[in-house]
Amino acid sequence: MRSPKSNAAKETKMRDDIAVVKCRPGPLIWILGMFFIGISVAGIVIFWMPTPAGSRRPFEDSAVSTLVFSLLLLARLVFGIYGLRARIVADEVWLRWRDLSGWKEVRWEEVSDFYDQVFKGKTSAVFETPAGLLRVSSENWTHVDGLRDLAVKRANHAPNREWAERGSREREIWPFTFDYNTTDNRFLRFVVPFFLLFLAGVFVSFLPKVWSTGQTLGWGWGIATLLMASILFLKPLILGGMHTRFMIQLGRRRRDRLFAQEDGLEFEAPDRSLTPAWSDITRCTIHPGRMVVETTRGEFECMSVLRDYRVLRNLLERKAPEAMERGRRDTPDPELLPLRFPVRPDEQVFHYRLRTYRALLWMSTITPIAPMMILVGHTIPALHDYLPQMNAGSEAIPILIGGFALYACYVLYTWERFCRGRIVLDDMGLTQYLPFGKQTILWGDIQEYYTTAHAGVVLAPPNHIRFWIGVTELEKLKMEVARRAIRSRTTQWEKRLQS
Protein backbone atom coordinates (compact mmCIF):
# COMPACT_ATOMS: atom_id res chain seq x y z
CA MET A 1 0.00 0.00 0.00
CA ARG A 2 1.43 3.36 -1.00
CA SER A 3 2.01 6.36 1.25
CA PRO A 4 -1.31 8.20 1.84
CA LYS A 5 0.23 11.67 1.66
CA SER A 6 2.14 11.07 -1.56
CA ASN A 7 -0.82 9.37 -3.19
CA ALA A 8 -3.21 12.11 -2.06
CA ALA A 9 -0.95 14.80 -3.54
CA LYS A 10 -0.43 12.90 -6.76
CA GLU A 11 -4.06 12.07 -7.31
CA THR A 12 -5.13 15.72 -6.99
CA LYS A 13 -3.52 16.21 -10.43
CA MET A 14 -5.72 13.61 -12.11
CA ARG A 15 -7.41 14.25 -15.45
CA ASP A 16 -10.53 16.39 -15.41
CA ASP A 17 -12.58 13.72 -17.18
CA ILE A 18 -12.37 11.29 -14.25
CA ALA A 19 -15.42 11.41 -11.98
CA VAL A 20 -14.63 12.38 -8.39
CA VAL A 21 -17.10 11.94 -5.52
CA LYS A 22 -16.52 13.93 -2.33
CA CYS A 23 -18.58 13.10 0.78
CA ARG A 24 -18.75 15.22 3.91
CA PRO A 25 -20.81 15.08 7.12
CA GLY A 26 -24.34 16.32 6.47
CA PRO A 27 -26.00 19.45 7.92
CA LEU A 28 -27.83 17.50 10.63
CA ILE A 29 -24.55 16.69 12.37
CA TRP A 30 -23.59 20.38 12.43
CA ILE A 31 -27.00 21.51 13.70
CA LEU A 32 -27.02 18.99 16.55
CA GLY A 33 -23.38 19.74 17.39
CA MET A 34 -23.93 23.51 17.63
CA PHE A 35 -27.12 23.00 19.63
CA PHE A 36 -25.45 20.85 22.30
CA ILE A 37 -22.36 23.06 22.41
CA GLY A 38 -24.67 26.02 23.08
CA ILE A 39 -26.41 24.13 25.90
CA SER A 40 -23.08 23.21 27.49
CA VAL A 41 -21.75 26.79 27.35
CA ALA A 42 -25.03 28.19 28.68
CA GLY A 43 -24.96 25.70 31.56
CA ILE A 44 -21.45 26.78 32.59
CA VAL A 45 -22.33 30.49 32.37
CA ILE A 46 -25.56 30.13 34.37
CA PHE A 47 -23.90 28.34 37.27
CA TRP A 48 -21.22 31.05 37.59
CA MET A 49 -23.45 34.09 37.25
CA PRO A 50 -23.34 36.47 40.26
CA THR A 51 -26.23 36.05 42.70
CA PRO A 52 -28.06 38.79 44.60
CA ALA A 53 -26.67 39.53 48.05
CA GLY A 54 -28.08 37.31 50.77
CA SER A 55 -29.58 34.76 48.37
CA ARG A 56 -28.53 31.25 47.41
CA ARG A 57 -28.59 29.34 44.17
CA PRO A 58 -31.26 26.73 43.52
CA PHE A 59 -28.31 24.34 42.89
CA GLU A 60 -25.49 25.15 45.28
CA ASP A 61 -22.79 22.82 43.95
CA SER A 62 -21.67 24.98 41.02
CA ALA A 63 -18.26 23.27 40.75
CA VAL A 64 -19.79 19.83 40.13
CA SER A 65 -22.28 21.29 37.65
CA THR A 66 -19.49 23.11 35.82
CA LEU A 67 -17.47 19.87 35.60
CA VAL A 68 -20.45 18.03 34.10
CA PHE A 69 -21.14 20.71 31.49
CA SER A 70 -17.41 21.03 30.74
CA LEU A 71 -17.19 17.32 29.98
CA LEU A 72 -20.23 17.64 27.72
CA LEU A 73 -18.63 20.62 26.00
CA LEU A 74 -15.37 18.69 25.49
CA ALA A 75 -17.26 15.78 23.94
CA ARG A 76 -19.09 18.12 21.56
CA LEU A 77 -15.87 19.89 20.60
CA VAL A 78 -14.31 16.54 19.69
CA PHE A 79 -17.45 15.82 17.68
CA GLY A 80 -17.04 19.19 15.95
CA ILE A 81 -13.40 18.47 15.10
CA TYR A 82 -14.53 15.18 13.60
CA GLY A 83 -17.07 17.05 11.47
CA LEU A 84 -14.35 19.40 10.21
CA ARG A 85 -11.85 16.65 9.39
CA ALA A 86 -14.04 13.80 8.17
CA ARG A 87 -13.89 13.36 4.39
CA ILE A 88 -14.41 10.64 1.79
CA VAL A 89 -12.91 11.17 -1.66
CA ALA A 90 -13.40 8.57 -4.36
CA ASP A 91 -12.57 8.47 -8.07
CA GLU A 92 -12.31 5.71 -10.62
CA VAL A 93 -9.03 4.42 -9.16
CA TRP A 94 -8.82 5.27 -5.46
CA LEU A 95 -11.08 5.26 -2.41
CA ARG A 96 -9.74 7.58 0.33
CA TRP A 97 -11.21 8.60 3.67
CA ARG A 98 -10.19 10.46 6.82
CA ASP A 99 -11.65 10.77 10.33
CA LEU A 100 -9.89 12.04 13.48
CA SER A 101 -6.75 10.18 12.37
CA GLY A 102 -4.89 10.50 9.07
CA TRP A 103 -5.86 9.54 5.55
CA LYS A 104 -6.52 5.94 4.57
CA GLU A 105 -6.68 4.84 0.97
CA VAL A 106 -7.11 1.72 -1.12
CA ARG A 107 -7.54 1.00 -4.78
CA TRP A 108 -11.01 -0.13 -5.84
CA GLU A 109 -9.73 -3.59 -6.78
CA GLU A 110 -8.61 -3.98 -3.14
CA VAL A 111 -12.21 -3.60 -1.88
CA SER A 112 -13.08 -7.20 -1.01
CA ASP A 113 -16.81 -6.61 -0.45
CA PHE A 114 -19.49 -3.94 -0.19
CA TYR A 115 -23.02 -4.29 1.19
CA ASP A 116 -25.87 -2.64 3.04
CA GLN A 117 -26.06 -2.82 6.82
CA VAL A 118 -29.35 -2.03 8.57
CA PHE A 119 -29.33 -0.97 12.22
CA LYS A 120 -32.43 0.37 13.97
CA GLY A 121 -34.13 0.99 10.65
CA LYS A 122 -31.22 2.99 9.20
CA THR A 123 -29.21 1.71 6.24
CA SER A 124 -25.47 2.28 5.92
CA ALA A 125 -23.10 1.45 3.08
CA VAL A 126 -20.20 -0.74 4.27
CA PHE A 127 -16.90 -1.25 2.44
CA GLU A 128 -14.48 -4.02 3.48
CA THR A 129 -10.91 -3.04 2.62
CA PRO A 130 -7.36 -3.91 3.74
CA ALA A 131 -7.27 -0.53 5.54
CA GLY A 132 -10.35 -1.38 7.61
CA LEU A 133 -14.12 -1.08 7.42
CA LEU A 134 -15.71 2.10 6.07
CA ARG A 135 -19.35 2.76 7.06
CA VAL A 136 -21.28 5.60 5.45
CA SER A 137 -24.91 6.52 6.11
CA SER A 138 -26.83 8.66 3.62
CA GLU A 139 -28.57 10.36 6.56
CA ASN A 140 -25.29 11.67 7.98
CA TRP A 141 -23.16 12.11 4.84
CA THR A 142 -23.58 13.90 1.54
CA HIS A 143 -23.29 12.38 -1.96
CA VAL A 144 -23.48 8.79 -0.74
CA ASP A 145 -25.44 7.73 -3.85
CA GLY A 146 -22.49 8.71 -6.06
CA LEU A 147 -20.15 6.69 -3.85
CA ARG A 148 -22.46 3.67 -4.16
CA ASP A 149 -22.49 3.99 -7.95
CA LEU A 150 -18.69 4.11 -8.09
CA ALA A 151 -18.46 0.95 -5.96
CA VAL A 152 -20.75 -0.94 -8.35
CA LYS A 153 -18.66 0.15 -11.36
CA ARG A 154 -15.12 -0.11 -9.98
CA ALA A 155 -15.04 -2.72 -7.13
CA ASN A 156 -14.44 -5.61 -9.55
CA HIS A 157 -13.16 -8.08 -6.94
CA ALA A 158 -16.28 -7.89 -4.77
CA PRO A 159 -18.47 -11.02 -4.97
CA ASN A 160 -21.56 -9.06 -6.04
CA ARG A 161 -22.18 -6.08 -8.31
CA GLU A 162 -25.25 -4.72 -6.54
CA TRP A 163 -26.07 -3.36 -3.09
CA ALA A 164 -27.92 -5.68 -0.72
CA GLU A 165 -27.69 -6.93 2.85
CA ARG A 166 -25.37 -9.81 3.64
CA GLY A 167 -27.21 -13.11 3.78
CA SER A 168 -29.71 -12.11 1.10
CA ARG A 169 -27.26 -12.05 -1.83
CA GLU A 170 -26.67 -14.73 -4.46
CA ARG A 171 -22.93 -14.92 -3.74
CA GLU A 172 -21.50 -14.67 -0.24
CA ILE A 173 -18.07 -14.88 1.35
CA TRP A 174 -18.32 -18.04 3.48
CA PRO A 175 -18.25 -18.89 6.34
CA PHE A 176 -20.19 -16.58 8.65
CA THR A 177 -19.43 -16.59 12.38
CA PHE A 178 -22.06 -15.58 14.93
CA ASP A 179 -21.26 -15.15 18.64
CA TYR A 180 -21.98 -12.89 21.61
CA ASN A 181 -18.46 -11.52 22.06
CA THR A 182 -19.28 -8.04 20.74
CA THR A 183 -18.32 -4.60 22.02
CA ASP A 184 -21.94 -3.74 22.78
CA ASN A 185 -22.46 -6.87 24.87
CA ARG A 186 -19.25 -6.31 26.83
CA PHE A 187 -20.29 -2.71 27.41
CA LEU A 188 -23.72 -3.79 28.67
CA ARG A 189 -22.18 -6.21 31.17
CA PHE A 190 -20.36 -3.26 32.71
CA VAL A 191 -23.03 -0.57 32.36
CA VAL A 192 -26.09 -2.35 33.84
CA PRO A 193 -24.61 -3.02 37.33
CA PHE A 194 -23.05 0.45 37.36
CA PHE A 195 -26.39 2.00 36.39
CA LEU A 196 -28.24 0.21 39.20
CA LEU A 197 -25.61 1.22 41.78
CA PHE A 198 -25.68 4.82 40.52
CA LEU A 199 -29.47 4.87 40.70
CA ALA A 200 -29.43 3.59 44.27
CA GLY A 201 -26.83 6.21 45.22
CA VAL A 202 -28.89 9.04 43.70
CA PHE A 203 -32.00 7.88 45.55
CA VAL A 204 -30.12 7.72 48.88
CA SER A 205 -28.60 11.18 48.29
CA PHE A 206 -32.12 12.50 47.72
CA LEU A 207 -33.27 11.52 51.22
CA PRO A 208 -31.63 14.54 52.98
CA LYS A 209 -33.59 16.82 50.65
CA VAL A 210 -36.77 15.04 51.71
CA TRP A 211 -35.83 15.65 55.36
CA SER A 212 -35.11 19.33 54.63
CA THR A 213 -38.42 19.72 52.78
CA GLY A 214 -40.28 18.17 55.72
CA GLN A 215 -38.65 20.58 58.17
CA THR A 216 -39.21 23.72 56.10
CA LEU A 217 -42.59 23.05 54.45
CA GLY A 218 -44.08 20.47 56.80
CA TRP A 219 -44.01 16.70 56.89
CA GLY A 220 -46.95 16.45 54.54
CA TRP A 221 -44.83 17.94 51.76
CA GLY A 222 -41.88 15.79 52.85
CA ILE A 223 -43.83 12.55 52.53
CA ALA A 224 -45.35 13.72 49.24
CA THR A 225 -41.87 14.52 47.89
CA LEU A 226 -40.64 11.05 48.90
CA LEU A 227 -43.60 9.37 47.17
CA MET A 228 -43.16 11.45 44.03
CA ALA A 229 -39.43 10.72 43.99
CA SER A 230 -40.28 7.00 44.15
CA ILE A 231 -42.49 7.42 41.08
CA LEU A 232 -39.68 9.34 39.38
CA PHE A 233 -37.30 6.42 39.96
CA LEU A 234 -39.89 3.82 38.94
CA LYS A 235 -39.10 3.95 35.22
CA PRO A 236 -35.29 3.56 35.61
CA LEU A 237 -35.85 0.73 38.11
CA ILE A 238 -38.13 -1.13 35.68
CA LEU A 239 -35.64 -0.67 32.87
CA GLY A 240 -32.81 -1.76 35.16
CA GLY A 241 -34.72 -4.89 36.14
CA MET A 242 -35.41 -5.74 32.50
CA HIS A 243 -31.74 -5.30 31.62
CA THR A 244 -30.68 -7.40 34.61
CA ARG A 245 -32.84 -10.27 33.40
CA PHE A 246 -31.45 -9.79 29.91
CA MET A 247 -27.86 -9.89 31.21
CA ILE A 248 -28.54 -13.13 33.10
CA GLN A 249 -29.80 -14.75 29.89
CA LEU A 250 -26.83 -13.37 27.97
CA GLY A 251 -24.43 -14.75 30.56
CA ARG A 252 -25.83 -18.25 30.05
CA ARG A 253 -25.21 -18.08 26.29
CA ARG A 254 -22.01 -16.05 26.12
CA ARG A 255 -19.98 -19.11 25.03
CA ASP A 256 -22.41 -20.24 22.33
CA ARG A 257 -21.21 -19.93 18.75
CA LEU A 258 -22.83 -20.52 15.38
CA PHE A 259 -21.13 -21.01 12.02
CA ALA A 260 -22.92 -20.77 8.68
CA GLN A 261 -21.48 -22.65 5.73
CA GLU A 262 -22.79 -22.87 2.20
CA ASP A 263 -24.26 -26.31 2.95
CA GLY A 264 -25.59 -25.76 6.49
CA LEU A 265 -25.13 -24.57 10.06
CA GLU A 266 -22.86 -25.63 12.92
CA PHE A 267 -23.98 -24.74 16.46
CA GLU A 268 -21.55 -25.05 19.37
CA ALA A 269 -22.37 -24.74 23.09
CA PRO A 270 -20.37 -25.85 26.15
CA ASP A 271 -22.65 -28.89 26.65
CA ARG A 272 -23.69 -29.86 23.11
CA SER A 273 -23.27 -29.26 19.39
CA LEU A 274 -25.44 -29.55 16.26
CA THR A 275 -24.51 -29.66 12.57
CA PRO A 276 -27.78 -29.47 10.58
CA ALA A 277 -27.89 -28.94 6.84
CA TRP A 278 -30.14 -26.18 5.52
CA SER A 279 -32.66 -28.82 4.46
CA ASP A 280 -32.76 -30.22 8.03
CA ILE A 281 -34.27 -26.99 9.41
CA THR A 282 -37.98 -27.55 10.01
CA ARG A 283 -39.12 -24.36 11.74
CA CYS A 284 -37.75 -20.93 12.75
CA THR A 285 -39.82 -19.12 15.34
CA ILE A 286 -39.02 -15.48 16.01
CA HIS A 287 -39.95 -14.12 19.44
CA PRO A 288 -39.23 -10.66 20.89
CA GLY A 289 -35.49 -10.58 21.49
CA ARG A 290 -34.76 -14.16 20.44
CA MET A 291 -35.17 -16.81 17.73
CA VAL A 292 -35.68 -20.59 18.11
CA VAL A 293 -34.39 -22.80 15.27
CA GLU A 294 -35.83 -26.34 15.15
CA THR A 295 -34.08 -29.02 13.09
CA THR A 296 -34.33 -32.76 12.63
CA ARG A 297 -31.24 -33.10 14.88
CA GLY A 298 -32.45 -30.86 17.70
CA GLU A 299 -33.10 -27.19 18.34
CA PHE A 300 -31.13 -24.17 19.51
CA GLU A 301 -31.91 -20.59 20.47
CA CYS A 302 -30.28 -17.30 19.48
CA MET A 303 -30.71 -13.94 21.19
CA SER A 304 -31.15 -10.80 19.10
CA VAL A 305 -27.82 -9.42 20.41
CA LEU A 306 -25.97 -12.17 18.56
CA ARG A 307 -23.27 -10.79 16.29
CA ASP A 308 -24.80 -10.17 12.83
CA TYR A 309 -28.18 -11.47 13.99
CA ARG A 310 -29.90 -9.81 11.02
CA VAL A 311 -27.50 -11.55 8.62
CA LEU A 312 -28.49 -14.91 10.16
CA ARG A 313 -32.15 -14.13 9.61
CA ASN A 314 -31.45 -13.20 5.99
CA LEU A 315 -29.61 -16.50 5.46
CA LEU A 316 -32.52 -18.45 6.93
CA GLU A 317 -34.99 -16.55 4.74
CA ARG A 318 -32.99 -17.51 1.65
CA LYS A 319 -31.78 -21.02 2.55
CA ALA A 320 -34.78 -22.25 4.58
CA PRO A 321 -37.78 -20.16 3.44
CA GLU A 322 -40.33 -22.86 4.26
CA ALA A 323 -39.11 -23.12 7.84
CA MET A 324 -39.34 -19.35 8.29
CA GLU A 325 -42.82 -19.23 6.78
CA ARG A 326 -43.95 -22.15 8.97
CA GLY A 327 -42.72 -20.34 12.06
CA ARG A 328 -44.56 -17.15 11.11
CA ARG A 329 -47.77 -19.03 10.32
CA ASP A 330 -47.86 -21.22 13.43
CA THR A 331 -46.71 -18.62 15.98
CA PRO A 332 -48.73 -15.44 16.50
CA ASP A 333 -46.72 -12.33 17.21
CA PRO A 334 -46.87 -11.84 21.02
CA GLU A 335 -46.18 -8.12 20.56
CA LEU A 336 -49.48 -7.48 18.78
CA LEU A 337 -52.49 -6.47 20.86
CA PRO A 338 -56.09 -7.31 19.85
CA LEU A 339 -57.68 -4.80 17.48
CA ARG A 340 -60.51 -2.67 18.85
CA PHE A 341 -62.07 -1.86 15.50
CA PRO A 342 -63.81 -3.99 12.80
CA VAL A 343 -61.81 -5.26 9.82
CA ARG A 344 -63.37 -6.47 6.56
CA PRO A 345 -62.02 -9.62 4.85
CA ASP A 346 -60.72 -7.61 1.87
CA GLU A 347 -58.79 -5.13 4.06
CA GLN A 348 -55.22 -5.13 5.34
CA VAL A 349 -54.70 -3.07 8.50
CA PHE A 350 -51.38 -1.56 9.62
CA HIS A 351 -51.56 -0.07 13.12
CA TYR A 352 -49.57 0.85 16.24
CA ARG A 353 -51.11 -1.49 18.83
CA LEU A 354 -47.98 -3.12 20.21
CA ARG A 355 -47.23 -4.09 23.80
CA THR A 356 -43.93 -2.19 23.73
CA TYR A 357 -45.66 1.02 22.65
CA ARG A 358 -48.29 0.60 25.35
CA ALA A 359 -45.63 0.19 28.06
CA LEU A 360 -43.77 3.29 26.83
CA LEU A 361 -47.01 5.28 26.79
CA TRP A 362 -47.79 4.33 30.39
CA MET A 363 -44.29 5.37 31.44
CA SER A 364 -44.64 8.67 29.58
CA THR A 365 -48.00 9.25 31.25
CA ILE A 366 -46.99 8.46 34.83
CA THR A 367 -43.41 9.75 34.99
CA PRO A 368 -44.12 13.53 34.63
CA ILE A 369 -46.30 13.47 37.76
CA ALA A 370 -43.21 13.26 39.96
CA PRO A 371 -41.22 16.22 38.60
CA MET A 372 -44.38 18.33 38.42
CA MET A 373 -45.13 17.77 42.11
CA ILE A 374 -41.50 18.30 43.07
CA LEU A 375 -41.32 21.52 41.06
CA VAL A 376 -44.50 22.86 42.60
CA GLY A 377 -43.68 21.78 46.14
CA HIS A 378 -39.93 22.30 46.26
CA THR A 379 -38.50 24.49 43.46
CA ILE A 380 -40.86 27.46 43.89
CA PRO A 381 -39.82 28.07 47.54
CA ALA A 382 -36.18 27.86 46.39
CA LEU A 383 -36.87 30.42 43.68
CA HIS A 384 -38.45 32.70 46.30
CA ASP A 385 -35.19 32.51 48.25
CA TYR A 386 -33.04 32.96 45.13
CA LEU A 387 -34.97 35.98 43.83
CA PRO A 388 -36.45 37.62 46.94
CA GLN A 389 -37.12 40.89 45.15
CA MET A 390 -39.53 39.19 42.70
CA ASN A 391 -42.84 37.48 43.30
CA ALA A 392 -41.45 34.34 41.67
CA GLY A 393 -44.09 31.90 42.87
CA SER A 394 -47.05 33.68 41.31
CA GLU A 395 -45.20 33.92 37.98
CA ALA A 396 -43.86 30.36 37.95
CA ILE A 397 -47.10 28.56 38.76
CA PRO A 398 -48.92 29.56 35.51
CA ILE A 399 -45.83 28.58 33.52
CA LEU A 400 -45.68 25.17 35.19
CA ILE A 401 -49.41 24.61 34.74
CA GLY A 402 -49.19 25.68 31.08
CA GLY A 403 -46.27 23.33 30.46
CA PHE A 404 -48.10 20.49 32.14
CA ALA A 405 -51.21 21.19 30.02
CA LEU A 406 -49.18 21.11 26.79
CA TYR A 407 -47.55 17.84 27.80
CA ALA A 408 -50.97 16.41 28.71
CA CYS A 409 -52.26 17.29 25.21
CA TYR A 410 -49.25 15.52 23.69
CA VAL A 411 -49.83 12.40 25.82
CA LEU A 412 -53.53 12.34 24.89
CA TYR A 413 -52.63 12.60 21.21
CA THR A 414 -50.16 9.69 21.43
CA TRP A 415 -52.76 7.56 23.24
CA GLU A 416 -55.31 8.38 20.53
CA ARG A 417 -52.83 7.33 17.82
CA PHE A 418 -52.09 4.13 19.71
CA CYS A 419 -55.78 3.23 20.10
CA ARG A 420 -57.26 4.45 16.81
CA GLY A 421 -54.44 5.33 14.41
CA ARG A 422 -54.15 2.95 11.47
CA ILE A 423 -53.60 2.64 7.72
CA VAL A 424 -56.20 0.50 5.91
CA LEU A 425 -55.35 -0.96 2.50
CA ASP A 426 -57.94 -2.40 0.09
CA ASP A 427 -58.45 -2.79 -3.66
CA MET A 428 -59.44 0.87 -4.06
CA GLY A 429 -56.63 2.63 -2.21
CA LEU A 430 -55.23 3.70 1.15
CA THR A 431 -57.21 5.12 4.07
CA GLN A 432 -55.61 6.79 7.08
CA TYR A 433 -57.66 7.27 10.24
CA LEU A 434 -56.94 10.68 11.81
CA PRO A 435 -58.01 12.10 15.20
CA PHE A 436 -60.96 13.94 13.60
CA GLY A 437 -61.83 11.88 10.55
CA LYS A 438 -60.07 9.92 7.84
CA GLN A 439 -58.13 10.54 4.61
CA THR A 440 -58.49 8.28 1.55
CA ILE A 441 -56.19 8.15 -1.48
CA LEU A 442 -57.00 6.07 -4.58
CA TRP A 443 -54.24 3.96 -6.11
CA GLY A 444 -54.54 5.73 -9.46
CA ASP A 445 -54.06 9.18 -7.86
CA ILE A 446 -50.71 8.44 -6.20
CA GLN A 447 -47.93 10.43 -7.87
CA GLU A 448 -44.97 9.60 -5.64
CA TYR A 449 -43.96 8.02 -2.35
CA TYR A 450 -40.82 8.19 -0.19
CA THR A 451 -39.52 7.89 3.36
CA THR A 452 -37.93 10.44 5.69
CA ALA A 453 -35.97 9.77 8.86
CA HIS A 454 -39.10 8.92 10.86
CA ALA A 455 -42.05 8.64 8.48
CA GLY A 456 -43.37 7.33 5.19
CA VAL A 457 -45.15 9.73 2.83
CA VAL A 458 -47.60 8.91 0.01
CA LEU A 459 -48.49 11.92 -2.18
CA ALA A 460 -51.64 12.34 -4.27
CA PRO A 461 -51.95 16.17 -4.54
CA PRO A 462 -53.64 17.94 -2.93
CA ASN A 463 -53.89 15.04 -0.46
CA HIS A 464 -51.21 13.00 1.23
CA ILE A 465 -50.86 10.25 3.82
CA ARG A 466 -48.02 10.32 6.33
CA PHE A 467 -47.37 7.36 8.66
CA TRP A 468 -44.74 6.71 11.31
CA ILE A 469 -42.14 4.05 10.46
CA GLY A 470 -43.05 2.26 13.72
CA VAL A 471 -46.27 1.00 12.13
CA THR A 472 -46.73 -2.78 12.16
CA GLU A 473 -45.48 -4.70 9.10
CA LEU A 474 -43.83 -1.62 7.62
CA GLU A 475 -42.03 -3.50 4.83
CA LYS A 476 -45.24 -5.21 3.74
CA LEU A 477 -47.04 -1.84 3.61
CA LYS A 478 -44.27 -0.32 1.49
CA MET A 479 -44.25 -3.32 -0.83
CA GLU A 480 -48.03 -3.12 -1.36
CA VAL A 481 -47.87 0.62 -2.11
CA ALA A 482 -45.03 0.11 -4.62
CA ARG A 483 -46.94 -2.72 -6.31
CA ARG A 484 -50.34 -1.02 -6.55
CA ALA A 485 -49.39 2.64 -7.28
CA ILE A 486 -48.93 1.99 -10.99
CA ARG A 487 -49.15 5.68 -12.03
CA SER A 488 -46.57 6.93 -9.56
CA ARG A 489 -43.48 8.77 -10.82
CA THR A 490 -41.40 6.83 -8.29
CA THR A 491 -41.07 3.08 -8.68
CA GLN A 492 -39.39 2.38 -5.35
CA TRP A 493 -39.20 3.92 -1.88
CA GLU A 494 -36.56 6.66 -1.80
CA LYS A 495 -34.91 8.08 1.31
CA ARG A 496 -35.15 11.87 1.60
CA LEU A 497 -33.84 14.18 4.30
CA GLN A 498 -37.15 16.01 4.64
CA SER A 499 -40.68 15.98 3.27
Sequence and secondary structure as in RCSB ss.txt:
>XXXX:A:sequence
MRSPKSNAAKETKMRDDIAVVKCRPGPLIWILGMFFIGISVAGIVIFWMPTPAGSRRPFEDSAVSTLVFSLLLLA
RLVFGIYGLRARIVADEVWLRWRDLSGWKEVRWEEVSDFYDQVFKGKTSAVFETPAGLLRVSSENWTHVDGLRDL
AVKRANHAPNREWAERGSREREIWPFTFDYNTTDNRFLRFVVPFFLLFLAGVFVSFLPKVWSTGQTLGWGWGIAT
LLMASILFLKPLILGGMHTRFMIQLGRRRRDRLFAQEDGLEFEAPDRSLTPAWSDITRCTIHPGRMVVETTRGEF
ECMSVLRDYRVLRNLLERKAPEAMERGRRDTPDPELLPLRFPVRPDEQVFHYRLRTYRALLWMSTITPIAPMMIL
VGHTIPALHDYLPQMNAGSEAIPILIGGFALYACYVLYTWERFCRGRIVLDDMGLTQYLPFGKQTILWGDIQEYY
TTAHAGVVLAPPNHIRFWIGVTELEKLKMEVARRAIRSRTTQWEKRLQS
>XXXX:A:secstr
   HHHHHHHHTT  TTS  EEE B HHHHHHHHHHHHHHHHHHHHHTS   TT   SS  HHHHHHHHHHHHHH
HHHHHHHHHH EEEE SSEEEEESSS EEEEEGGG  EEEEEEETTEEEEEEEETTEEEEEETTTBSSHHHHHHH
HHHH TTSS SS  BTTSSSS  S EEEES  HHHHHHHHHHHHHHHHHHHHHHHHHHHHHHHHHHH HHHHHHH
HHHHHHHTHHHHHHHHHHHHHHHHHHHHTT EEEEETTEEEEEETTEEE  BGGGEEEEEEETTEEEEEETTEEE
EEETTSTTHHHHHHHHHHH HHHHHHHHHHS  TTB   SS   TT EEEE  BHHHHHHHHHHHHTTHHHHHHI
IIIIHHHHHHH TTS HHHHHHHHHHHHHHHHHHHHHHHHHHHHH EEEE SSEEEEEETTEEEEEEGGG  EEE
E SSEEEEEETTEEEEEETTSTTHHHHHHHHHHH TT S SS EE S  
